[in-house]
Amino acid sequence: MSNVSIKLANLSKAYKVRPKRDRGFLSGKLLDLLRPASGQHGEDLVWALRDLSLELKHGELVGFIGPNGAGKSTLLKILARITKPTSGIGYVNGRIGSLLEVGTGFHPELTGRENIFLNGSILGMTRKEINSKLEEIIDFSGVEHQMDTPVKFFSTGQYTRLGFAVAAHLESEILIVDEVLAVGDAEFQSKCLNKMLLLTGEGRTILFVSHQLDMVLKVCTKAVWLNGGRIIGTAEPKTIVSKYEHWVNSSDKMLPVV
């Protein structure tokens, strides 16, 4: 098996934005017919990502940093196959477990226990395989007393605890973790960071988005700075975080060459 875990080649994602005059459904459809084709009308498109090229290897823990709107979450959603790129290629070598938003992948009417089996089935695991991980997941989550309660009654913190436990313990080669860990308490955050280090030691690839730069410095082996939908730099975390902090605190906002 190739050591390449994820490879991006000129990956771009654009969203079409309707002008404010498109008020109703029928009028919107009529204007769609009268407008030029998508892509010929620059003001109708917002590019969340532009020409991203990147190669990651198995066993890397990669921190993605950048301001709000930089394209971090959009990239993760493409890799998790939640949305499709507009152009370019996003190659993923392995099964993906993801924790992108609180409650993602959970059915609100199902219990915590039932959602564990649901997530495992989506990853292609058998009931026997899921059962072998069940107690470990429940124990790690720390919400065993809620396990037979529909998750729609979970607090945000309980959702996050169970979501991370499921994503981290089921059989996926790649784990995607968005900023959701920020809602957990300090003890659980530390527990999650230690678990991520353990997983990369087993050869798993972890993509970690966080505005908490100290976390990126603490656990990541590589950092990627996104800004305006483009990659500004990829290097070891100390270099990237230092340049990013300098940019954040500067007055001219001139992006550096990394």
C-alpha positions as CSV (number, residue, x, y, z in Angstrom):
1,M,0.0,0.0,0.0
2,S,1.2,3.5,-0.8
3,N,2.4,5.6,2.1
4,V,0.4,8.5,0.7
5,S,-2.7,9.1,2.8
6,I,-4.2,12.2,1.1
7,K,-3.3,13.9,-2.1
8,L,-4.8,17.2,-3.4
9,A,-4.1,18.3,-6.9
10,N,-5.3,21.8,-7.9
11,L,-8.4,21.3,-5.8
12,S,-11.0,24.1,-5.9
13,K,-14.4,24.7,-4.6
14,A,-16.8,27.4,-5.7
15,Y,-20.3,28.2,-4.3
16,K,-22.9,30.0,-6.4
17,V,-24.4,33.0,-4.7
18,R,-27.8,34.3,-5.9
19,P,-28.1,38.0,-6.3
20,K,-30.4,39.6,-3.7
21,R,-33.1,40.3,-6.3
22,D,-33.8,36.6,-6.5
23,R,-36.7,36.6,-3.9
24,G,-39.0,33.8,-5.0
25,F,-38.6,30.2,-6.3
26,L,-40.2,30.8,-9.7
27,S,-38.5,34.1,-10.3
28,G,-35.2,32.6,-9.3
29,K,-35.6,29.7,-11.7
30,L,-36.5,32.1,-14.5
31,L,-33.4,34.2,-13.8
32,D,-31.3,31.1,-13.8
33,L,-32.4,30.4,-17.4
34,L,-31.6,34.0,-18.4
35,R,-28.2,34.2,-16.7
36,P,-24.9,33.1,-18.4
37,A,-23.7,29.6,-17.4
38,S,-22.1,29.3,-14.0
39,G,-18.5,30.4,-14.0
40,Q,-19.0,33.1,-16.7
41,H,-20.4,35.5,-14.2
42,G,-17.7,36.2,-11.7
43,E,-19.9,38.0,-9.2
44,D,-22.1,34.9,-8.9
45,L,-19.3,32.7,-7.6
46,V,-17.5,32.6,-4.2
47,W,-14.4,30.5,-4.3
48,A,-14.0,28.8,-0.9
49,L,-10.8,27.0,-2.1
50,R,-8.5,27.8,-5.0
51,D,-5.9,25.4,-6.6
52,L,-4.9,23.5,-3.4
53,S,-2.1,21.0,-3.9
54,L,-0.9,19.0,-0.9
55,E,0.4,15.5,-0.1
56,L,0.1,13.9,3.3
57,K,1.5,10.5,4.5
58,H,0.1,7.9,6.8
59,G,1.0,8.6,10.5
60,E,1.0,12.4,10.2
61,L,-0.9,14.6,12.6
62,V,-1.6,17.7,10.6
63,G,-2.9,20.9,12.0
64,F,-4.9,23.3,9.8
65,I,-4.9,26.9,10.9
66,G,-6.1,30.2,9.5
67,P,-8.8,32.9,10.1
68,N,-12.5,32.3,9.8
69,G,-13.5,31.8,6.2
70,A,-10.1,30.6,5.2
71,G,-11.6,27.3,3.7
72,K,-10.5,24.9,6.4
73,S,-13.9,23.3,7.1
74,T,-14.8,23.3,3.3
75,L,-11.6,21.3,2.7
76,L,-12.4,18.8,5.4
77,K,-16.0,18.3,4.1
78,I,-14.6,17.5,0.6
79,L,-12.2,15.0,2.1
80,A,-15.0,13.5,4.1
81,R,-17.1,13.2,0.9
82,I,-19.8,15.5,2.3
83,T,-19.4,17.9,-0.6
84,K,-17.7,17.6,-4.0
85,P,-15.0,19.9,-5.4
86,T,-15.7,22.1,-8.3
87,S,-12.4,21.1,-10.0
88,G,-9.2,19.3,-9.2
89,I,-8.6,16.0,-7.4
90,G,-8.8,15.0,-3.8
91,Y,-7.4,11.5,-3.4
92,V,-8.0,9.7,-0.1
93,N,-6.3,6.4,0.7
94,G,-8.3,4.7,3.4
95,R,-11.6,4.8,5.4
96,I,-12.4,8.1,7.0
97,G,-13.8,8.8,10.5
98,S,-14.9,12.4,11.0
99,L,-16.0,14.8,13.7
100,L,-16.8,18.0,11.8
101,E,-19.7,19.5,13.7
102,V,-21.5,18.6,16.9
103,G,-23.9,15.8,16.1
104,T,-22.6,15.0,12.6
105,G,-23.3,11.5,11.6
106,F,-25.7,10.9,14.6
107,H,-29.5,10.3,14.2
108,P,-31.2,12.3,16.9
109,E,-33.9,9.8,17.6
110,L,-31.5,6.9,18.1
111,T,-29.7,6.3,21.4
112,G,-26.0,6.8,22.0
113,R,-25.5,3.0,21.7
114,E,-27.5,2.7,18.5
115,N,-25.6,5.6,17.0
116,I,-22.3,3.8,17.6
117,F,-23.6,0.8,15.6
118,L,-24.9,3.2,12.9
119,N,-21.5,4.9,12.5
120,G,-19.7,1.6,12.5
121,S,-22.0,0.2,9.8
122,I,-21.4,3.3,7.6
123,L,-17.7,2.6,7.9
124,G,-18.3,-0.9,6.6
125,M,-17.7,-2.7,10.0
126,T,-19.6,-5.8,11.0
127,R,-21.7,-6.0,14.1
128,K,-19.0,-8.3,15.7
129,E,-16.3,-5.7,15.0
130,I,-18.3,-2.9,16.5
131,N,-19.2,-5.0,19.5
132,S,-15.4,-5.6,20.1
133,K,-15.0,-1.8,20.4
134,L,-18.2,-0.9,22.2
135,E,-17.1,-0.9,25.8
136,E,-13.9,1.0,24.9
137,I,-15.9,3.7,23.1
138,I,-18.4,4.0,26.0
139,D,-15.7,4.2,28.6
140,F,-13.7,6.8,26.7
141,S,-16.8,9.0,26.1
142,G,-17.6,9.2,29.8
143,V,-21.3,9.4,29.1
144,E,-22.2,5.8,29.9
145,H,-25.2,6.9,32.0
146,Q,-26.7,8.5,28.8
147,M,-25.9,5.6,26.4
148,D,-29.5,4.3,26.2
149,T,-31.0,7.8,25.8
150,P,-31.8,9.4,22.4
151,V,-28.9,11.7,21.5
152,K,-31.4,14.6,20.9
153,F,-31.4,15.0,24.7
154,F,-27.5,15.2,24.9
155,S,-25.8,18.4,25.8
156,T,-23.3,19.9,23.4
157,G,-20.5,18.5,25.6
158,Q,-22.0,15.0,25.6
159,Y,-22.4,15.0,21.9
160,T,-18.8,16.0,21.5
161,R,-17.6,13.3,23.9
162,L,-19.5,10.5,22.2
163,G,-18.7,11.8,18.7
164,F,-14.9,11.8,19.3
165,A,-15.0,8.5,21.0
166,V,-16.8,6.9,18.1
167,A,-14.6,8.5,15.4
168,A,-11.4,7.7,17.3
169,H,-12.1,4.0,18.1
170,L,-13.8,2.7,15.0
171,E,-11.7,1.2,12.2
172,S,-10.7,4.2,10.0
173,E,-7.3,5.0,8.6
174,I,-7.9,8.7,8.5
175,L,-9.5,10.8,11.3
176,I,-10.8,14.3,10.6
177,V,-11.4,16.6,13.7
178,D,-12.7,20.1,13.3
179,E,-12.9,22.8,15.9
180,V,-15.5,20.9,17.9
181,L,-13.0,19.9,20.6
182,A,-13.1,23.5,21.8
183,V,-16.5,22.9,23.4
184,G,-15.1,20.1,25.6
185,D,-13.6,20.7,29.1
186,A,-9.9,20.8,29.6
187,E,-9.7,17.3,30.9
188,F,-11.5,15.8,27.9
189,Q,-9.4,17.9,25.5
190,S,-6.3,16.5,27.0
191,K,-7.7,13.0,26.7
192,C,-8.5,13.6,23.0
193,L,-5.1,15.0,22.2
194,N,-3.4,12.0,23.9
195,K,-5.6,9.6,21.9
196,M,-4.7,11.4,18.6
197,L,-1.0,10.9,19.4
198,L,-1.6,7.3,20.1
199,L,-3.5,6.8,16.7
200,T,-0.8,8.5,14.7
201,G,1.7,6.1,16.4
202,E,-0.4,3.3,14.9
203,G,0.0,4.8,11.4
204,R,-3.3,6.7,11.3
205,T,-3.5,10.1,9.6
206,I,-5.2,12.8,11.6
207,L,-6.4,16.2,10.2
208,F,-6.9,18.6,13.0
209,V,-8.5,22.1,12.6
210,S,-8.1,24.4,15.6
211,H,-7.9,28.1,16.4
212,Q,-6.1,27.0,19.6
213,L,-2.5,27.3,18.3
214,D,-1.0,25.8,21.5
215,M,-2.8,22.6,20.7
216,V,-1.4,22.6,17.2
217,L,2.1,23.2,18.6
218,K,1.7,20.5,21.2
219,V,0.6,17.5,19.1
220,C,0.9,18.2,15.4
221,T,3.8,16.9,13.2
222,K,2.9,19.3,10.4
223,A,0.9,22.5,10.0
224,V,-0.9,23.9,7.0
225,W,-1.9,27.6,6.9
226,L,-5.0,28.4,4.8
227,N,-6.0,31.9,3.9
228,G,-8.6,33.1,1.4
229,G,-9.0,29.5,0.2
230,R,-5.3,29.1,-0.7
231,I,-2.4,27.3,1.1
232,I,0.0,30.0,2.3
233,G,2.5,27.5,3.7
234,T,3.1,24.0,4.9
235,A,5.9,23.2,7.3
236,E,6.6,22.0,10.8
237,P,4.2,23.6,13.3
238,K,6.6,26.0,15.0
239,T,7.5,27.8,11.7
240,I,3.9,28.0,10.5
241,V,2.4,29.1,13.8
242,S,5.1,31.7,14.3
243,K,4.5,33.3,10.9
244,Y,0.7,33.1,11.3
245,E,0.8,34.9,14.7
246,H,3.1,37.6,13.2
247,W,0.6,38.1,10.4
248,V,-2.3,38.2,12.8
249,N,-0.6,40.9,14.9
250,S,0.7,43.0,11.9
251,S,-1.0,46.1,10.7
252,D,-0.5,45.7,6.9
253,K,-1.8,42.1,6.6
254,M,0.7,41.3,3.9
255,L,0.8,37.6,3.5
256,P,4.3,36.1,3.8
257,V,6.0,33.6,1.6
258,V,6.4,30.4,3.7
